[in-house]
Amino acid sequence: MNYLAKKPAVIAVNIIRWVLLVFVLASLVITIYRVSDRKSVPEGISLFEQLQPDSRDQVMVVLFHFRERCETCLNMEQYTRGFLQDYNRGKGGDDSVRFQLEVINDNRNVNLVRHFNTYTSTLVLIVFENGEEKQVKVLNNAWQLHRDQEAYTAMLENEIESFIQQHHE
């Protein structure tokens, strides 16, 4: 009688084991499919070719973010776009500083991620002259201000102004 009482528990444990095994295997198959399906940038492509600025002489602000958007990167995007619209309007309406989004966990951006050593939501300031990277500043800690638009905007204005001023010296 004792054996019959234990049998449903043994069956339940075995079912749970099989369900977990199937789950793990399905997760592995999905992960392998997602990784193998991604296209990567050809080796040797220049930073200028990959980012494709509007002109050969361009100042850019690039926001690196993850494919799965979070509050941090959404706020950073909103604050940066708003600031640059006002900033560019004050400079005569042209896009003197261009804004661009890049996805960190996209294989097409692996060269950029390595080049700038990004690992989280990050702002990168870049100056191109004659199609070549002349100056770069990585603002690794900008994400820490994502909940304070006023402080974020003040930081961004200060960084861009000093970045451009250093470039012209």
Phi, psi and omega per residue, in radians:
M1 nan -0.635 3.112
N2 -1.047 -0.701 -3.123
Y3 -1.083 -0.736 -3.137
L4 -1.168 -0.576 3.127
A5 -1.209 -0.575 -3.110
K6 -1.407 -0.424 -3.035
K7 -1.021 -0.800 3.110
P8 -1.053 -0.620 3.121
A9 -1.165 -0.711 3.120
V10 -1.133 -0.757 3.124
I11 -1.086 -0.779 3.135
A12 -1.068 -0.751 3.117
V13 -1.095 -0.746 3.125
N14 -1.139 -0.699 3.097
I15 -1.093 -0.789 3.128
I16 -1.063 -0.742 3.098
R17 -1.024 -0.812 -3.122
W18 -1.153 -0.713 3.112
V19 -1.080 -0.775 3.110
L20 -1.113 -0.719 3.115
L21 -1.092 -0.782 3.108
V22 -1.095 -0.718 3.113
F23 -1.064 -0.829 -3.140
V24 -1.086 -0.799 3.136
L25 -1.107 -0.748 3.108
A26 -1.096 -0.713 3.102
S27 -1.077 -0.738 3.110
L28 -1.110 -0.768 3.136
V29 -1.085 -0.789 3.130
I30 -1.092 -0.766 3.133
T31 -1.091 -0.801 3.131
I32 -1.089 -0.715 3.111
Y33 -1.085 -0.815 -3.128
R34 -1.099 -0.725 -3.126
V35 -1.209 -0.743 -3.088
S36 -1.294 -0.344 -3.096
D37 -1.441 -0.219 -3.067
R38 -1.386 2.497 3.078
K39 -1.681 2.520 3.124
S40 -2.022 2.831 3.129
V41 -1.338 2.416 3.108
P42 -1.060 2.585 3.100
E43 -1.076 2.572 3.027
G44 1.460 0.031 3.114
I45 -1.287 2.421 -3.087
S46 -1.363 2.810 3.091
L47 -1.051 -0.718 3.116
F48 -1.058 -0.789 -3.139
E49 -1.155 -0.634 -3.105
Q50 -1.299 -0.728 -3.108
L51 -1.438 -0.398 3.094
Q52 0.868 1.107 3.076
P53 -1.091 2.887 -3.117
D54 -1.179 -0.519 -3.128
S55 -2.498 2.962 -3.120
R56 -1.262 -0.341 3.071
D57 -2.051 1.793 -2.990
Q58 -2.564 2.475 2.945
V59 -1.798 2.285 -3.103
M60 -2.225 2.578 2.925
V61 -2.036 2.063 -3.126
V62 -1.951 2.222 3.076
L63 -1.827 2.028 3.048
F64 -1.561 2.315 3.141
H65 -2.541 2.906 3.097
F66 -1.489 2.728 3.130
R67 -0.996 -0.708 3.099
E68 -1.461 1.826 -3.023
R69 -1.275 2.429 -3.141
C70 -2.126 3.035 3.133
E71 -0.991 -0.714 -3.096
T72 -1.027 -0.972 -3.071
C73 -1.247 -0.549 3.080
L74 -1.138 -0.742 3.085
N75 -1.131 -0.780 3.139
M76 -1.047 -0.728 3.113
E77 -1.101 -0.835 -3.116
Q78 -1.069 -0.839 -3.117
Y79 -1.125 -0.725 -3.111
T80 -1.183 -0.813 3.108
R81 -1.012 -0.837 -3.131
G82 -1.068 -0.801 3.133
F83 -1.084 -0.817 -3.077
L84 -1.193 -0.543 3.050
Q85 -1.071 -0.827 3.115
D86 -1.160 -0.740 -3.115
Y87 -1.085 -0.844 -3.129
N88 -1.184 -0.615 3.081
R89 -1.083 -0.690 3.117
G90 -1.230 -0.288 3.129
K91 -1.737 0.338 3.081
G92 1.799 0.130 3.044
G93 1.561 -0.266 3.110
D94 -1.386 2.846 3.113
D95 -1.481 1.228 -3.115
S96 -1.128 -0.540 3.026
V97 -2.114 2.069 -3.080
R98 -1.685 2.441 3.123
F99 -1.840 2.434 -3.140
Q100 -2.561 2.479 3.069
L101 -1.763 2.450 3.051
E102 -2.380 2.441 -3.098
V103 -1.593 2.126 -3.101
I104 -1.081 -0.803 -3.030
N105 -1.660 0.701 3.020
D106 -1.998 2.194 -3.091
N107 -1.012 -0.447 3.110
R108 -1.155 -0.305 -3.099
N109 -1.880 0.191 -3.089
V110 -1.031 -0.640 3.104
N111 -1.109 -0.750 3.141
L112 -1.146 -0.769 -3.121
V113 -1.067 -0.761 3.101
R114 -1.172 -0.772 -3.089
H115 -1.028 -0.765 -3.090
F116 -1.695 -0.054 3.118
N117 0.976 0.817 3.137
T118 -1.539 2.560 -3.135
Y119 -2.470 -0.123 3.110
T120 -2.641 -3.072 3.095
S121 -0.959 2.043 -2.990
T122 -2.445 2.459 3.006
L123 -1.738 2.416 3.078
V124 -2.246 2.235 3.059
L125 -1.727 2.307 -3.079
I126 -2.382 2.410 2.985
V127 -1.999 2.203 3.005
F128 -1.857 2.359 3.011
E129 -2.237 2.200 -3.140
N130 0.916 0.642 3.086
G131 1.382 0.162 3.136
E132 -2.125 2.537 3.089
E133 -1.176 2.098 -3.133
K134 -1.882 -0.551 -3.089
Q135 -2.657 2.466 -3.141
V136 -2.460 2.463 2.992
K137 -2.417 2.170 3.134
V138 -1.733 2.139 3.137
L139 -1.760 1.342 -3.068
N140 -1.076 -0.510 -3.018
N141 -1.756 0.142 -3.139
A142 -1.021 -0.564 -3.104
W143 -1.057 -0.420 -3.100
Q144 -1.169 -0.286 -3.139
L145 -1.773 0.210 -3.012
H146 -1.106 -0.275 3.139
R147 -1.729 0.012 -3.095
D148 -2.273 1.579 -3.056
Q149 -1.018 -0.703 -3.119
E150 -1.110 -0.824 3.137
A151 -1.171 -0.700 3.130
Y152 -1.080 -0.839 -3.124
T153 -1.102 -0.732 3.105
A154 -1.098 -0.748 3.107
M155 -1.077 -0.803 -3.098
L156 -1.120 -0.755 3.113
E157 -1.062 -0.813 3.137
N158 -1.072 -0.789 -3.117
E159 -1.127 -0.770 -3.132
I160 -1.161 -0.796 3.141
E161 -1.056 -0.834 -3.127
S162 -1.206 -0.587 3.110
F163 -1.109 -0.839 -3.140
I164 -1.182 -0.691 3.120
Q165 -1.100 -0.756 3.087
Q166 -1.059 -0.664 -3.123
H167 -1.139 -0.646 -3.091
H168 -1.435 -0.162 -3.132
E169 -1.411 nan nan
